[in-house]
């Protein structure tokens, strides 16, 4: 794994209005859980562009609910650099036949 430091990134979260006053608390994600956190674990979800932040928020409903878009300057260290990885061109799976039961 290659670790790097990302400095002075502009990152965008989009919050439901009730969480906008505590936008860095991660309380909304802690209440419901998400892809990267279980319920009870605070997390702040950020995107590197506005469009992605809006699309992530839009998953809540097919109609875009009211939201607050913010921007932060962040530095992350260390972070795994997946950009340097070679793209995967094929994946092979081998499935074993189900074992017969003796019952």
N, C-alpha and C positions, 0 to 999 in steps of 0.2 A: 504494500500500500504506500502511496506517495502522499505525504501531508504537506500542505502549503498554508501560507497566511494570506488571507484576503483582507485588504485594507481599503477603507474609505469607500465602501460600496453603498450605493443608494438602494434601499430595499423598501418594499411597499406592502403593508398589511391593509386589509379591509375589514372593518369591525361592524358588528351590529351596533346600532346607536346606544343600547344599554351598556356596552362595554367600552365605548369610545372614551369615557372619562378615566378608564384604567387600562389604556391601550397596551401597556407593556407588562401587565400583570399575568397574562396567560389564563385568567380566570374563566373566560368563556370556553376555551379548549379544555380546561380542567373539568368543567361542569359536564361536558358531553363526551369528551374523548375525541380522538381524531386518528388520522393515519399514523402519526408518529408519537402519539401519547395515549395512555389509558385514562379513563375517567379518574379524576382526583389528582392527575399530574398536570401541572401548568405547562403550557407551551405557547409560544408566539409564532404564528405561521407568517412567513415573509416570502415575497416574490421579488425577482430582480427587474420586473417591468410591470407597468400598470395593467396591461391586458391580462397577464397571468393572475395578478391579484384579484381582478374582477371575475375572471373565469373560476377561480378557486371559490370565491364567495358565492358565486352563482349556483354552485352545487346544492346550496340550501333549498332552492326553489327554482322552477323553470321560469318564473317571473322574478326579475331581479328585485329583491327586497331592499328597503332603504339601508344604506350603509355609509360608513365614514372611511374614506381613503386617506391614509397618512403616508408619510415617507420619513425614513430614518437613515442616518449615515451610520454604518456598522463596520466593525472590524471583527473578523472571525479567525481564531488561531487556537489550535490547529483544526483544519478541515481536510477531509479526504478529497483529493483531486481526481475526479472521474473523467475530466476532460482529456487527460493524457492517455486514457485507456484506448486500446484498439477496439474498433467496433466488432461486435459478434456477427459473423456472417452465416453461421448455421448452428442449430442446436439439435442434438439427437437424443431421443429417449428410447429406452428399451424397457418394455413392460413384460414382466413375467406373468405367465398364466396363473390364474387363481389356484391356490392349493385345494385339493379335494379334502373334504371333511370325512372323517371316519365315524361320524355319529349317526 
